[in-house]
Amino acid sequence: MKYELIEIPDLNIDATNKWKICALQIENRSPALNALIEWKRKRPDDFKKIISSMKLVAVNDRVTDPKHVKKRATRTNMAMSTKCELTKA
């Protein structure tokens, strides 16, 4: 099976961005890219919102900022806690 990451044609991301957003292609098929093309054809307003949110994610480095990343739960602290806690972003 051949896996490959391909660029999204309508997503113009420059080199200054923190993240590169691609679509997964498996055996020369990309369901994600096909879905985006379908959105572009049938619902252009929603497609623009999707692309703009992808651009926003590409320039945001918040994911790597340690104060916004919660430490992974281990078995020890999972046993001490009975409920799942969410961190405020």
Residue pairs with C-beta under 8 A, 6 or more apart in sequence:
1 26
1 27
2 26
2 27
2 28
3 24
3 25
3 26
4 24
4 25
5 22
5 23
5 24
5 25
6 22
6 23
6 24
6 25
6 30
6 33
7 22
7 23
8 21
8 22
8 23
8 33
8 36
8 54
10 36
10 40
10 47
10 51
11 21
11 51
11 54
11 55
11 58
13 20
13 21
13 55
13 58
16 59
17 58
17 59
18 58
18 59
18 60
18 61
18 64
19 57
19 58
19 59
19 60
20 58
21 54
21 57
21 58
23 30
23 32
23 33
23 36
24 30
24 32
25 33
36 47
36 50
39 46
39 47
39 50
40 47
62 68
63 69
68 87
68 89
70 87
73 81
